[in-house]
Amino acid sequence: MVLITKIRNKRKTKLEKFHQNMLEIIWDIINDTDFQKLKSIKQHMFFNRYEHLLNVSRLSYKIAKFFNADIETCTLAGVLHDYHFTTIKSYMHWIISAQNAQKFWVDDKVLGIIKSHMYPSWIKKIKRSWWKDFWIVKFADSFSALYEIFYSVFHLSFRWKDKIKIKKNKLLIELLQEENYVLSN
């Protein structure tokens, strides 16, 4: 029993360190008052857009780390790729998202990935040197959307819609809700 407790504590510590490293990149964005308003906009089934963006940035961070890609670019593009306030997801939402992302002084690489994340629906040319980062964010967005929809439909009843949270993001969302949480630099 002691061994199981040690393993759980080690896993929890590792997850907290991962979330802290990721939060260092996106902290200013997710604490912005306009960005917080995304919690009121539905994205996929019972998930809101804020949760979707956290899921995509989390997955982008992990994949970028695995493939030795630009972690900061992928995480920023993941958290800003759907940063718009339209309720109907239009095919032009990437333009609005890119304009809103400029508020956070992101570089051209992040803006290029945001503008082209709807490929192949609307083809926006992207520099060949950015392809790895682009495909990481594209995969993270598609996988997160599918996961959120299937999670909502297959694992939960519609009457439980207020209780839906992805288990792996539970700690991240709890950390964000704590008032005294401060990043250590």
Contacts in CASP RR format, 6 or more apart in sequence:
PFRMAT RR
TARGET T0000
AUTHOR 0000-0000-0000
METHOD contacts of the structure
MODEL  1
MVLITKIRNKRKTKLEKFHQNMLEIIWDIINDTDFQKLKSIKQHMFFNRY
EHLLNVSRLSYKIAKFFNADIETCTLAGVLHDYHFTTIKSYMHWIISAQN
AQKFWVDDKVLGIIKSHMYPSWIKKIKRSWWKDFWIVKFADSFSALYEIF
YSVFHLSFRWKDKIKIKKNKLLIELLQEENYVLSN
12 171 0 8 1.000
15 171 0 8 1.000
16 171 0 8 1.000
16 175 0 8 1.000
18 61 0 8 1.000
19 171 0 8 1.000
19 172 0 8 1.000
19 175 0 8 1.000
20 183 0 8 1.000
20 184 0 8 1.000
21 61 0 8 1.000
22 57 0 8 1.000
22 58 0 8 1.000
22 61 0 8 1.000
22 75 0 8 1.000
22 172 0 8 1.000
23 30 0 8 1.000
23 172 0 8 1.000
23 175 0 8 1.000
23 176 0 8 1.000
23 183 0 8 1.000
24 183 0 8 1.000
24 185 0 8 1.000
25 61 0 8 1.000
25 71 0 8 1.000
25 72 0 8 1.000
25 75 0 8 1.000
25 76 0 8 1.000
26 57 0 8 1.000
26 75 0 8 1.000
26 76 0 8 1.000
26 79 0 8 1.000
27 183 0 8 1.000
28 104 0 8 1.000
29 35 0 8 1.000
29 76 0 8 1.000
29 79 0 8 1.000
29 80 0 8 1.000
29 104 0 8 1.000
30 36 0 8 1.000
30 50 0 8 1.000
30 54 0 8 1.000
30 79 0 8 1.000
30 176 0 8 1.000
32 103 0 8 1.000
32 104 0 8 1.000
34 100 0 8 1.000
34 103 0 8 1.000
35 50 0 8 1.000
35 83 0 8 1.000
36 50 0 8 1.000
37 85 0 8 1.000
38 48 0 8 1.000
38 49 0 8 1.000
38 50 0 8 1.000
38 53 0 8 1.000
38 83 0 8 1.000
38 85 0 8 1.000
39 48 0 8 1.000
39 49 0 8 1.000
39 50 0 8 1.000
39 51 0 8 1.000
40 48 0 8 1.000
41 48 0 8 1.000
41 49 0 8 1.000
41 50 0 8 1.000
41 85 0 8 1.000
41 87 0 8 1.000
42 48 0 8 1.000
42 49 0 8 1.000
42 87 0 8 1.000
43 49 0 8 1.000
43 51 0 8 1.000
43 52 0 8 1.000
43 82 0 8 1.000
43 148 0 8 1.000
44 52 0 8 1.000
44 145 0 8 1.000
44 148 0 8 1.000
44 149 0 8 1.000
44 152 0 8 1.000
45 148 0 8 1.000
45 149 0 8 1.000
45 152 0 8 1.000
45 153 0 8 1.000
46 152 0 8 1.000
46 156 0 8 1.000
46 161 0 8 1.000
46 164 0 8 1.000
47 55 0 8 1.000
47 148 0 8 1.000
47 152 0 8 1.000
47 164 0 8 1.000
49 82 0 8 1.000
51 148 0 8 1.000
51 165 0 8 1.000
51 166 0 8 1.000
51 169 0 8 1.000
51 173 0 8 1.000
52 82 0 8 1.000
52 144 0 8 1.000
52 145 0 8 1.000
52 148 0 8 1.000
53 78 0 8 1.000
53 79 0 8 1.000
53 80 0 8 1.000
53 81 0 8 1.000
53 82 0 8 1.000
53 83 0 8 1.000
54 79 0 8 1.000
54 169 0 8 1.000
54 172 0 8 1.000
54 173 0 8 1.000
55 144 0 8 1.000
55 147 0 8 1.000
55 148 0 8 1.000
55 166 0 8 1.000
55 169 0 8 1.000
56 78 0 8 1.000
56 79 0 8 1.000
56 81 0 8 1.000
56 82 0 8 1.000
56 137 0 8 1.000
56 140 0 8 1.000
56 141 0 8 1.000
56 144 0 8 1.000
57 75 0 8 1.000
57 76 0 8 1.000
57 78 0 8 1.000
57 79 0 8 1.000
57 140 0 8 1.000
58 168 0 8 1.000
58 169 0 8 1.000
58 172 0 8 1.000
59 140 0 8 1.000
59 143 0 8 1.000
59 144 0 8 1.000
60 74 0 8 1.000
60 75 0 8 1.000
60 77 0 8 1.000
60 78 0 8 1.000
60 136 0 8 1.000
60 137 0 8 1.000
60 140 0 8 1.000
61 71 0 8 1.000
61 74 0 8 1.000
61 75 0 8 1.000
63 69 0 8 1.000
63 74 0 8 1.000
63 136 0 8 1.000
63 139 0 8 1.000
63 140 0 8 1.000
64 70 0 8 1.000
64 71 0 8 1.000
64 73 0 8 1.000
64 74 0 8 1.000
64 75 0 8 1.000
64 133 0 8 1.000
64 136 0 8 1.000
65 71 0 8 1.000
67 132 0 8 1.000
67 136 0 8 1.000
69 132 0 8 1.000
69 133 0 8 1.000
69 136 0 8 1.000
70 109 0 8 1.000
70 133 0 8 1.000
73 107 0 8 1.000
73 109 0 8 1.000
73 110 0 8 1.000
73 113 0 8 1.000
73 133 0 8 1.000
74 113 0 8 1.000
74 133 0 8 1.000
74 136 0 8 1.000
74 137 0 8 1.000
74 140 0 8 1.000
76 104 0 8 1.000
76 106 0 8 1.000
76 110 0 8 1.000
77 110 0 8 1.000
77 113 0 8 1.000
77 114 0 8 1.000
77 117 0 8 1.000
77 133 0 8 1.000
77 137 0 8 1.000
78 113 0 8 1.000
78 137 0 8 1.000
78 140 0 8 1.000
78 141 0 8 1.000
80 97 0 8 1.000
80 100 0 8 1.000
80 101 0 8 1.000
80 104 0 8 1.000
80 106 0 8 1.000
80 110 0 8 1.000
80 114 0 8 1.000
81 94 0 8 1.000
81 97 0 8 1.000
81 113 0 8 1.000
81 114 0 8 1.000
81 117 0 8 1.000
81 137 0 8 1.000
81 141 0 8 1.000
82 93 0 8 1.000
82 97 0 8 1.000
82 141 0 8 1.000
83 97 0 8 1.000
83 100 0 8 1.000
83 101 0 8 1.000
84 93 0 8 1.000
84 96 0 8 1.000
84 97 0 8 1.000
84 100 0 8 1.000
85 96 0 8 1.000
86 93 0 8 1.000
86 96 0 8 1.000
91 118 0 8 1.000
91 121 0 8 1.000
91 122 0 8 1.000
93 118 0 8 1.000
94 114 0 8 1.000
94 115 0 8 1.000
94 116 0 8 1.000
94 117 0 8 1.000
94 118 0 8 1.000
94 122 0 8 1.000
94 124 0 8 1.000
95 115 0 8 1.000
97 114 0 8 1.000
98 111 0 8 1.000
98 112 0 8 1.000
98 114 0 8 1.000
98 115 0 8 1.000
101 110 0 8 1.000
101 111 0 8 1.000
101 114 0 8 1.000
102 111 0 8 1.000
109 130 0 8 1.000
109 133 0 8 1.000
112 124 0 8 1.000
112 126 0 8 1.000
112 130 0 8 1.000
112 134 0 8 1.000
113 126 0 8 1.000
113 130 0 8 1.000
113 133 0 8 1.000
113 134 0 8 1.000
113 137 0 8 1.000
115 124 0 8 1.000
116 124 0 8 1.000
116 125 0 8 1.000
116 126 0 8 1.000
116 134 0 8 1.000
117 134 0 8 1.000
117 137 0 8 1.000
117 138 0 8 1.000
117 141 0 8 1.000
118 124 0 8 1.000
119 126 0 8 1.000
119 134 0 8 1.000
119 138 0 8 1.000
126 134 0 8 1.000
147 166 0 8 1.000
148 166 0 8 1.000
151 164 0 8 1.000
151 166 0 8 1.000
152 161 0 8 1.000
152 164 0 8 1.000
156 163 0 8 1.000
156 164 0 8 1.000
165 173 0 8 1.000
175 181 0 8 1.000
END
